Amino acid sequence: MRNWYWTKLREAKARARLTRMRLTTQESKIMKREKGGQAIMSKKETREKASRIKEPNEKRRSLKVAPLERNEKFRLARVQRQIAVSRMEGRMRRKKITMAMIMRTV
């Protein structure tokens, strides 16, 4: 079993990412695939968009990164769960393979 501290740290990081809306590549890929297009806009993209708009008040407004909508949050949570599950399955599969190897050699 993994160390309690690391689990907590990972959870805290995930929460912080959620609030800042920084997705890991894996998450954003799945989100994009589900949405059939673009996942949530990154900060860099909003900044670029803002620099294209010339009016100052318009610029200021678009610089703010849109907060996550409720359903978006739920979707991200589901995606994270999916990733965790697939990770677990991979681990289990590896265990089974090693077990089979051991059984075969005996």
NORUR-V255506 format. One record per residue. SS is DSSP state (alpha for helix, beta for strand, coil for the rest). PHI is phi in degrees with one decimal (NA if undefined). PSI is psi in radians with two decimals (none if undefined). Layout:
ss & phi & psi
SS & PHI & PSI
SS & PHI & PSI
This chain:
ss & phi & psi
coil & NA & 2.42
coil & -68.5 & 2.69
coil & -60.7 & 2.43
alpha & -58.4 & -0.74
alpha & -58.5 & -0.79
alpha & -66.7 & -0.65
alpha & -60.8 & -0.84
alpha & -61.9 & -0.73
alpha & -61.6 & -0.77
alpha & -61.8 & -0.75
alpha & -61.6 & -0.78
alpha & -62.2 & -0.73
alpha & -62.7 & -0.74
alpha & -61.9 & -0.72
alpha & -64.1 & -0.77
alpha & -62.5 & -0.70
alpha & -62.9 & -0.67
alpha & -62.0 & -0.79
alpha & -69.6 & -0.63
alpha & -86.4 & -0.20
coil & 61.6 & 0.81
coil & -102.6 & 2.04
coil & -97.7 & 2.56
coil & -74.6 & 2.81
alpha & -58.9 & -0.71
alpha & -61.1 & -0.79
alpha & -62.4 & -0.83
alpha & -65.5 & -0.59
alpha & -61.6 & -0.84
alpha & -64.3 & -0.74
alpha & -60.6 & -0.77
alpha & -60.5 & -0.80
alpha & -60.9 & -0.73
alpha & -67.9 & -0.71
alpha & -78.0 & -0.33
coil & 67.8 & 0.92
coil & 161.2 & -2.27
coil & -97.1 & 2.41
coil & -75.8 & -3.00
coil & -60.4 & 2.46
coil & -64.4 & 2.40
coil & -81.0 & 2.85
alpha & -59.4 & -0.71
alpha & -60.8 & -0.75
alpha & -63.1 & -0.74
alpha & -64.4 & -0.64
alpha & -64.0 & -0.76
alpha & -62.2 & -0.75
alpha & -60.9 & -0.74
alpha & -63.6 & -0.68
alpha & -69.9 & -0.41
alpha & -74.2 & -0.55
coil & -82.2 & 2.28
coil & -90.4 & -0.54
coil & -64.8 & 2.30
alpha & -61.9 & -0.75
alpha & -67.9 & -0.63
alpha & -63.7 & -0.72
alpha & -61.0 & -0.82
alpha & -60.5 & -0.72
alpha & -65.5 & -0.74
alpha & -77.5 & -0.26
alpha & -69.2 & -0.52
coil & -67.9 & 2.28
coil & -78.4 & 2.25
coil & -60.7 & 2.30
coil & -68.1 & 2.75
coil & -68.8 & 2.36
coil & -74.5 & 2.83
alpha & -56.6 & -0.91
alpha & -64.2 & -0.53
alpha & -64.1 & -0.73
alpha & -61.0 & -0.80
alpha & -61.9 & -0.69
alpha & -64.8 & -0.73
alpha & -63.3 & -0.71
alpha & -60.1 & -0.73
alpha & -64.5 & -0.73
alpha & -61.8 & -0.76
alpha & -62.1 & -0.69
alpha & -62.3 & -0.76
alpha & -56.4 & -0.82
alpha & -61.5 & -0.77
alpha & -60.8 & -0.77
alpha & -62.4 & -0.80
alpha & -63.9 & -0.61
alpha & -64.3 & -0.77
alpha & -61.5 & -0.78
alpha & -59.8 & -0.74
alpha & -59.9 & -0.73
alpha & -63.3 & -0.79
alpha & -61.8 & -0.76
alpha & -60.4 & -0.77
alpha & -60.6 & -0.75
alpha & -59.5 & -0.80
alpha & -60.4 & -0.76
alpha & -61.6 & -0.81
alpha & -63.7 & -0.69
alpha & -60.2 & -0.79
alpha & -61.2 & -0.71
alpha & -61.6 & -0.78
alpha & -62.3 & -0.78
alpha & -60.7 & -0.72
alpha & -65.7 & -0.70
alpha & -70.6 & -0.54
coil & -72.3 & none
